Amino acid sequence: MRRYIQHHAYYTRTLLSTTSTAIVRRGAAVNMIQLKTMVNVIDNSGAAIAECVKVLKMKRAAKIGDRIIVVVQKQRNFGPESGGSVSVSAANKVRRGDIRHAVVVRTAKKYQRPDGSVVKFDDNACVLINKGGEPIGSRLNGVVGKELRNKQWSKILSLAPMHL
Amino acid sequence: MSLAPSSARPLACLKQALRQCRAERHQLRQYATAESHYPSLQTRYPAPSPGFRTSHATKQNRPEVNMKKIAVVPPPRSIKKVCPDPIEALYQSQLKTLDPTGARTRLFAKTNVDRAQVGDILLVRLKSGDPFSGVCINIRRRHSPIDTAVLLRNQLTRVGVEMWFKIYSPNVEGIEVVQRKQGRRARRAKLYYMRKPSHDMGSVEGVTAQYIRQRAGGTTRGKAGGQKKKSKSKK
């Protein structure tokens, strides 16, 4: 990780990943996305960590591709190159305390696919969307689950750098 | 006065009962004479001749000589002899379709010295979707050997990912050992400690890409893979 620090672009990433590793452990303990679960936000909407307050249309824990309602708990602090607190608020499309819809893209809970293989990620992650289902951010960083394809989240899939 | 002895000697009635019993038995013994008195007791068959023995009874007392013989069916063959181990037979029949060459079985056979073990980096090529590579941290042989599965761990975009693959799954095209475990063999059967940040191997994408390039023999395909990987890391 240290060798990337020279790059500014990497600098922001390193910061983000250090915050997310702290969350990974918390998320792994809960394992299922339900009320009060802290979820990583992996888009550039400006939120870093969000808390799940509702799993929509379900009486169970959310899986990959399920829609949830979250409260933004922690904002993303962009690197020093973005310049001061003014631009931080300008760059962020969401703020702390905002209630937003989101789609789960990774779960730390094992999920068995129809072909018998099982997939499990190290953290719980989501992507913020508006009520129409369009993603709020314009970029995603991080792998997302392939289950999104069957649930008509193709826009998120196309934004993602990798899907599994 | 008649009641008194019975209440005083409760077993007195036993004597009367035994007496009655004896009388009945005596009557039974004189059954032959009794049946002349009771027409319902008479048999259709002639009375046994004098000097009759029970051993004669089979021939003498059976008028249905021409009766149809009922064929005696031999007991069915014991299923234990037909198929001593049905589970094993089922496994073999499944292997014939799922692993005709036997390569997959050999790769994970415990008798094979060069088998895939935990700690090795494996590459699973899938029929649908991209190949997945990772450190094998668990090999699960459960119930039947046909259920054998491997747990691979890798890091993609710096997120730990674990996947279970059934080794005989029709969706799995091939499993290759990219790299053996470095140093000694693992001292555990399940390397779950590799989930801890202090023991995590990190991404094995680089090792896999190099392996794929080597296998391709430095062709354009391998180079393209390398370039693609470079651009990915630049992003």
Interface residues (C-beta under 8 A of the other chain):
Chain A: S17 T21 V24 R106 K110 D115 G116 S117 V118 V119 K120 F121 D122 D123 A125 N141 G142 V143 K146 P161 M162 L164
Chain B: S128 G129 F132 L156 T157 R158 V159 G160 V161 E162 M163 W164 F165 K166 S169 N171 R195 P197 K232 K235
